[in-house]
Amino acid sequence: MEQDEDANAHDHDLASLEHREDSIELLFQTHFSRRYDTGVQVTADKAASALRLHEVWRSHRIDVDFDQFVEDAFLSLQYAYNQKYGQWDQVNDLRALYQDTWYKKIAPFATSLAPEATVLGVGVNDGREVRQLFENRNLNIDLLDISSEAIRQVAQQLSGYRNVRSFVGSFEDWKAESAEYDLFFSLRTLNSTSIDLQSCVRKSVALVKEGGILIYSVSNGYIHMGERGEPRAVQGMFSYETGTIDAERPKQIADEITQLLGAEDASVIEVSEEPTEIFIVAQKNQSGRVSFDGGL
Ligand SMILES: C[S@@+](CC[C@H](N)C(=O)[O-])C[C@H]1O[C@@H](n2cnc3c(N)ncnc32)[C@H](O)[C@@H]1O
């Protein structure tokens, strides 16, 4: 179902909207403090990456083995994501208002893949988006999410797909078996509070083959009930600092991703702001390509 513009909340309404959303940081802290006392300052954005945790472990002289510390921090982060996203049907998902259209901008990149192509999806939750994106059920698809509860439901969501493998872990620390994927996608995930954005963008580019496609999206809104109880799209992203919905934040994060890609070996093909999310599509550069003014 398409929404017309009047159905969207305008910027001046946003601050007054009451919005509820679990905080990954709070959920993480609650779980982590059961095992470690509050003197150990670990924030959720450190917990997905052993590299980031090493500094905390060293400076606090934490009296447990480093590998154990990394595992404990990861389990607390996983707890937070299981709580927030373990059951996708309980999530207030704006895609429900745009069920048949939200993915149209990126669908051509999926349908133009070769029949045996390899795909990596990160932050896929229970994998339901794969059904809309990839009609070819023979593709070799690897899926990763930090939520063990979400990944447990992948087999059920994608029962007709023959070559799907799923993994539980944080992308920052995940050990890929291949760095030759034809297509990478990560939708509404790199905007998560706990993500190490730079390392994730860098890693995603490293994991696709030359000429391979990278698709990212940034969440761009929520469903809210209008005065007559009708569902309305509200554009923006909730800010825990201000307690309001920030209409500019998704664009800022999309800009950050675009800039980070510029510093990597990839070229942005298109950026498009859709009601549910902002899509960024890029292609990994081909190093062997002869440049216009040289190489002869
Ligand atoms: C907002 S959901 C998006 C799910 C789906 N891609 C969509 O757009 O509907 C974000 C997902 O990313 C996962 N996630 C968050 N941080 C992650 C990380 N560092 N590595 C892997 N998955 C992560 C969460 O568990 C959650 O399932």
The ligand as an ORCA input file, in Angstrom:
! r2SCAN-3c Opt
* xyz 0 1
  C      16.576     -3.185     12.680
  S      16.997     -4.842     12.456
  C      16.891     -4.982     10.688
  C      16.433     -6.339     10.231
  C      16.212     -6.429      8.719
  N      17.459     -6.270      7.995
  C      15.212     -5.383      8.283
  O      15.618     -4.368      7.703
  O      14.023     -5.599      8.555
  C      18.737     -4.866     12.755
  C      19.285     -6.282     12.851
  O      20.716     -6.227     12.911
  C      21.193     -7.118     13.898
  N      22.517     -6.596     14.311
  C      22.785     -5.479     15.043
  N      24.094     -5.301     15.186
  C      24.705     -6.323     14.515
  C      26.072     -6.691     14.303
  N      27.072     -5.954     14.784
  N      26.334     -7.796     13.569
  C      25.322     -8.557     13.064
  N      23.999     -8.256     13.245
  C      23.700     -7.155     13.955
  C      20.105     -7.109     14.954
  O      20.091     -8.273     15.756
  C      18.836     -6.992     14.117
  O      18.299     -8.257     13.769
*
